[in-house]
Amino acid sequence: MDAKEIIARRVAQEIEPEMLVNLGIGLPSMVANYLPKDVHVFFQAENGVIGLGARPPEGMEDPDLTDAGGGFVTAVPGAASIDSAMSFGLIRGGHLDMTVLGGLQVDARGYLANWMIPGKMVPGMGGAMDLVAGAKQVIVAMVHTAKGNHKILPECTLPLTAARRVSLIVTDMAVIEPTEAGLVLKERGPDCSVDDVIAATGANLIVHGDVPQMQIA
């Protein structure tokens, strides 16, 4: 099981039946593949679809049915196509139960940076700023380090997506909950010790007693 699959499987455990959930581009979109079959959830995409399903079998792709990143998807029974105004009305109006987003950096306050790297071409900010500001729960799904560099830092060096604390950070090494007191280590990844997680994290972590290992189905 690679790092992205570990993350996607663990994030899927946070999703409850009947939720309206937005999955970001890339790694977050994998979460839909690991939901139990009896968990009924509506996935929403900013481009105007509610009721996204998993990627279709090869050869069954429909160019008119994609997620916000342009990836091919299916539609579940009861799915709906809506315009962008309605889509962002749901997000900005606080009707989205959860969003799962990728991350470039997260700081000690739980603030996310995920929409641009200065000096590099930015195709667009997408709905990230609206999602972080408007969703009831914001889960960051990202690998713990990038090329040996910390992604969880005392302070983000990249532009922030929004000035709001995210709800949970899920990486291949840890589950971390940002709180008013700081970043609390809730779980450690497969084959990771608490010391491993601390060494791979640039910001201070709060550790309470024995930290359990992630249970990945």
Buried (B, 14 or more C-beta within 10 A) or exposed (E): EEBBBBBBBBBBBBBEEEBBBBBBBBBBBBBBEBBEEEEEBBBBBBBBBBBBBBBBEEEEBEEEBBBBBEBBBBBBEEBEBBEEEEBBEBBBEEEBBBBBBBBBBBBBBBBBBBBBEEEEEEEEEBBBBBBBBBBEBBBBBBBBBEEEEBBBBEEBEBBBBBEBBBBBBBBBBBBBBBEEEBBBBBBBBBEBEBEBBBEBBBBEBEBEEEBEEBEBE
